Amino acid sequence: MGAGGASKPDFAVDAQAVPGGRAADPVPSPVPAVLDGVAYRAVPGRRATVHSAPADSLVAVRVRDLLDAQPSLPGLPDTLPKGVHAVLAHTPEAFDEMTGGVVPEWRAGVAIPMLGLLVMPMGEGVRVVDGEGLRTLRHEWAHLGLQQHLGDLRAPRWFNEGYAQWASGGFETSEAWRLRVLIAAGRAPAMDSLELRWPAGREEARTAYLLAATAVTYLLEGSGDAGLAVFLDRWKVERSFEPAFRETFGLTTSQFEEDWRLHVRKRYGWLFVLSHSAVFWLFLALVLLFMMHGRQGRDREKLARLRAKELPDAPAFWREPEAGVGAPPEPRDPRDGLPV
């Protein structure tokens, strides 16, 4: 079990984090009849059987149809995964019963490949078949398909999570600036460090998933699904990740990690970081506000000057003289000085 999914606050998890032995073929009935005191019902399908509380039976039918209609996973036969059991846990307690209570609180879904099991929390009910829930379903489906294809081989955590992310639509590019900052500060975790312990904290998990997603995306951008299929087939023949990786992609995983870190620095440079930083946008908003305030002041001053030069609506020389006030003197006869 491990996290998967996304650059959102909630993540999905794959079964490498759940204690257990090697991956194996799906077990027919890994789901108990009762979870958190409620008898669950099974909705069988062509590729998956969905288990849910009676109140969630309509959602279960929808999930069954979605899983049966899943398109082929990258690099895998279109028959995988198969024999999947999907559980829609109606309460957190039911979720913990299915996962042993070891899943971090930030999880959005869990895949347990050794049991062919996929567990989703119901939350608001329809969330599992809408928006991010659909992405999580695909993500966990990819974990199950990859492990069924590899059999008892164990995938490195970064590759496992990165593959599921690739299969479910990639990662949020806008989040890559976080990884760029961590790499520049020398705080980004090494890929092999994810093998020892998957982060329990939300932010640490976000970084780990972003690392895995960007690494596999960078790896497969050139070769695509065809290169992935060749690599997986060689891996099954060699029964070792490192030799198959070197033969397929022409470099060791250590060399690949160096190339990937350089790629992140170039692809997501400081301009990208700044443009996706809240501090940058706050600074830009303040600059624009200051500019608008200054322009408004200049406009008011200019308007005042223009108004000062305008003629009044009723200038004094347009007015009719009032009786006895301001009347012009009568003309006089120049001979006697008397008025004419």
ZAGUDO-459045 format. One record per residue (C-alpha): residue number from 0; residue in one letter; x, y, z. Coordinates in steps of 0.2 Angstrom, whole numbers. Example, Ala and Ser with C-alpha at 12.3 -4.5 7.8 and 13.67 -1.06 7.14 Angstrom:
2
   i aa    px    py    pz
   0  A    62   -22    39
   1  S    68    -5    36
END
This chain:
340
   i aa    px    py    pz
   0  M     0     0     0
   1  G     7    17    -4
   2  A     0    34    -9
   3  G    -5    38   -26
   4  G   -14    50   -35
   5  A   -11    66   -35
   6  S    -6    83   -31
   7  K   -22    86   -21
   8  P   -24    86    -2
   9  D   -30    68    -2
  10  F   -20    54   -10
  11  A   -22    36   -15
  12  V   -11    22    -7
  13  D    -4     6   -14
  14  A    -2   -10    -5
  15  Q    17   -10    -2
  16  A    13     0    14
  17  V     2   -13    21
  18  P    12   -27    30
  19  G    11   -43    20
  20  G    21   -56     9
  21  R    25   -56    -9
  22  A    12   -51   -22
  23  A     1   -66   -28
  24  D   -13   -69   -39
  25  P   -30   -62   -33
  26  V   -38   -71   -19
  27  P   -57   -75   -23
  28  S   -65   -69    -7
  29  P   -54   -56     2
  30  V   -69   -46     9
  31  P   -78   -51    25
  32  A   -97   -52    25
  33  V   -99   -39    38
  34  L   -89   -22    40
  35  D   -92   -10    55
  36  G  -108   -20    59
  37  V  -116   -19    42
  38  A  -118   -34    30
  39  Y  -110   -30    13
  40  R  -118   -34    -3
  41  A  -107   -40   -19
  42  V  -111   -33   -36
  43  P  -101   -45   -48
  44  G   -94   -39   -64
  45  R   -83   -45   -79
  46  R   -67   -39   -72
  47  A   -71   -33   -54
  48  T   -83   -37   -40
  49  V   -89   -22   -30
  50  H   -93   -24   -11
  51  S  -104   -11    -3
  52  A  -116    -7    11
  53  P  -134    -8     5
  54  A  -136    11     6
  55  D  -122    12    -7
  56  S  -129    -1   -19
  57  L  -132    11   -34
  58  V  -114    18   -32
  59  A  -108     0   -32
  60  V  -116    -3   -49
  61  R  -109    12   -56
  62  V   -91     8   -49
  63  R   -93   -10   -56
  64  D   -97    -3   -73
  65  L   -83    10   -73
  66  L   -70    -4   -68
  67  D   -76   -16   -81
  68  A   -75    -3   -95
  69  Q   -57     3   -90
  70  P   -46     6  -105
  71  S   -30    -4  -106
  72  L   -16     1   -94
  73  P     0     8  -102
  74  G    13    -6  -106
  75  L     1   -20  -100
  76  P   -10   -33  -108
  77  D   -28   -27  -110
  78  T   -34   -41   -99
  79  L   -25   -34   -83
  80  P   -30   -32   -70
  81  K   -43   -46   -67
  82  G   -52   -54   -53
  83  V   -52   -38   -43
  84  H   -62   -35   -27
  85  A   -67   -17   -24
  86  V   -73   -12    -7
  87  L   -83     5    -5
  88  A   -80     7    14
  89  H   -96    16    21
  90  T   -87    22    37
  91  P   -69    26    42
  92  E   -70    11    54
  93  A   -75    -1    39
  94  F   -60     6    30
  95  D   -48     2    44
  96  E   -55   -15    45
  97  M   -51   -18    27
  98  T   -33   -11    28
  99  G   -28   -15    46
 100  G   -29     2    52
 101  V   -11     7    46
 102  V   -16    19    32
 103  P   -12    37    35
 104  E   -26    49    37
 105  W   -22    58    21
 106  R   -26    43    10
 107  A   -40    43    -3
 108  G   -39    25    -9
 109  V   -29     9    -6
 110  A   -24    -5   -17
 111  I   -18   -21   -10
 112  P   -11   -31   -24
 113  M    -7   -47   -15
 114  L   -26   -49   -12
 115  G   -32   -41   -28
 116  L   -41   -29   -17
 117  L   -45   -10   -20
 118  V   -53     0    -5
 119  M   -61    17    -7
 120  P   -69    27     7
 121  M   -86    33     2
 122  G   -85    50    10
 123  E  -100    60     3
 124  G  -106    45    -7
 125  V  -105    50   -25
 126  R   -87    57   -23
 127  V   -80    40   -28
 128  V   -88    41   -46
 129  D   -85    60   -48
 130  G   -70    71   -51
 131  E   -55    66   -41
 132  G   -63    49   -36
 133  L   -62    43   -54
 134  R   -44    47   -55
 135  T   -41    38   -39
 136  L   -50    23   -45
 137  R   -39    23   -61
 138  H   -23    25   -50
 139  E   -27    10   -39
 140  W   -32     0   -54
 141  A   -15     3   -61
 142  H    -7    -3   -45
 143  L   -16   -19   -47
 144  G   -13   -22   -65
 145  L     6   -18   -64
 146  Q     8   -31   -49
 147  Q    -2   -44   -58
 148  H     9   -42   -73
 149  L    25   -43   -63
 150  G    19   -58   -52
 151  D    31   -60   -37
 152  L    43   -46   -43
 153  R    43   -30   -32
 154  A    43   -13   -40
 155  P    53     1   -32
 156  R    41    13   -24
 157  W    45    28   -34
 158  F    42    18   -50
 159  N    26    10   -44
 160  E    19    26   -39
 161  G    25    35   -54
 162  Y    18    22   -65
 163  A     1    23   -57
 164  Q     1    42   -59
 165  W     6    41   -77
 166  A    -8    28   -80
 167  S   -21    40   -72
 168  G   -17    55   -81
 169  G    -1    62   -75
 170  F     2    75   -62
 171  E    -2    93   -59
 172  T    11   103   -68
 173  S     7   119   -57
 174  E    14   109   -42
 175  A    31   105   -49
 176  W    38   121   -42
 177  R    38   114   -25
 178  L    50   100   -31
 179  R    61   113   -40
 180  V    63   123   -23
 181  L    67   107   -13
 182  I    80   102   -26
 183  A    88   119   -26
 184  A    89   119    -7
 185  G    96   101    -7
 186  R    80    95     3
 187  A    72    84   -11
 188  P    72    65    -5
 189  A    82    53   -15
 190  M    72    40   -25
 191  D    79    25   -16
 192  S    74    33     1
 193  L    56    30    -3
 194  E    59    12    -1
 195  L    63    12    17
 196  R    48    22    23
 197  W    33    30    15
 198  P    30    47    22
 199  A    16    48    36
 200  G    14    67    35
 201  R     3    75    21
 202  E    16    87    15
 203  E    30    74    15
 204  A    19    63     5
 205  R    14    76    -7
 206  T    33    78   -11
 207  A    36    60   -12
 208  Y    22    58   -25
 209  L    27    72   -35
 210  L    45    65   -36
 211  A    38    48   -42
 212  A    26    56   -54
 213  T    39    68   -62
 214  A    52    55   -63
 215  V    42    42   -72
 216  T    34    55   -83
 217  Y    52    61   -88
 218  L    57    43   -91
 219  L    43    39  -102
 220  E    41    55  -112
 221  G    53    49  -125
 222  S    49    31  -126
 223  G    31    31  -122
 224  D    20    15  -119
 225  A    30     5  -131
 226  G    46     8  -122
 227  L    37     4  -106
 228  A    31   -12  -112
 229  V    49   -17  -118
 230  F    56   -13  -101
 231  L    42   -23   -91
 232  D    45   -38  -102
 233  R    64   -37  -100
 234  W    61   -35   -81
 235  K    51   -51   -80
 236  V    64   -60   -90
 237  E    79   -53   -80
 238  R    69   -54   -64
 239  S    79   -38   -58
 240  F    74   -20   -60
 241  E    92   -13   -62
 242  P    98   -23   -77
 243  A    82   -22   -86
 244  F    82    -3   -84
 245  R   100    -1   -90
 246  E    97   -12  -105
 247  T    81    -3  -110
 248  F    85    15  -106
 249  G   104    15  -108
 250  L   108    21   -91
 251  T   108    16   -73
 252  T    95    22   -60
 253  S   108    33   -52
 254  Q   112    41   -68
 255  F    94    43   -72
 256  E    91    51   -55
 257  E   105    64   -59
 258  D    97    67   -76
 259  W    80    69   -69
 260  R    85    82   -56
 261  L    94    92   -70
 262  H    78    91   -80
 263  V    67    98   -66
 264  R    79   112   -63
 265  K    78   117   -82
 266  R    60   113   -85
 267  Y    53   121   -69
 268  G    65   136   -68
 269  W    64   151   -56
 270  L    52   160   -67
 271  F    41   145   -66
 272  V    43   145   -48
 273  L    39   163   -45
 274  S    24   163   -57
 275  H    16   149   -47
 276  S    20   156   -30
 277  A     7   164   -19
 278  V    20   177   -13
 279  F    24   182   -31
 280  W     5   185   -35
 281  L     3   195   -19
 282  F    18   206   -24
 283  L    11   208   -41
 284  A    -6   213   -34
 285  L     2   226   -23
 286  V    11   233   -38
 287  L    -4   234   -48
 288  L   -14   242   -34
 289  F     0   255   -31
 290  M     0   259   -50
 291  M   -19   261   -51
 292  H   -19   272   -36
 293  G    -5   283   -44
 294  R   -14   284   -60
 295  Q   -30   289   -52
 296  G   -21   303   -43
 297  R   -14   309   -59
 298  D   -30   308   -68
 299  R   -39   319   -54
 300  E   -25   332   -55
 301  K   -27   333   -74
 302  L   -46   334   -73
 303  A   -44   348   -60
 304  R   -33   358   -72
 305  L   -44   356   -87
 306  R   -59   362   -76
 307  A   -50   377   -71
 308  K   -48   382   -89
 309  E   -66   379   -94
 310  L   -78   394   -97
 311  P   -91   396   -83
 312  D  -109   391   -88
 313  A  -115   409   -86
 314  P  -100   421   -88
 315  A  -103   439   -81
 316  F  -102   447   -99
 317  W  -117   436  -104
 318  R  -129   442   -91
 319  E  -143   455   -93
 320  P  -139   471   -82
 321  E  -151   473   -68
 322  A  -161   490   -67
 323  G  -150   503   -58
 324  V  -136   491   -57
 325  G  -121   492   -69
 326  A  -132   501   -82
 327  P  -121   511   -95
 328  P  -122   530   -94
 329  E  -133   539  -105
 330  P  -125   548  -120
 331  R  -123   567  -118
 332  D  -124   582  -130
 333  P  -106   588  -131
 334  R  -113   606  -132
 335  D  -121   608  -116
 336  G  -117   593  -107
 337  L  -135   588  -105
 338  P  -141   571  -108
 339  V  -148   569  -126
END
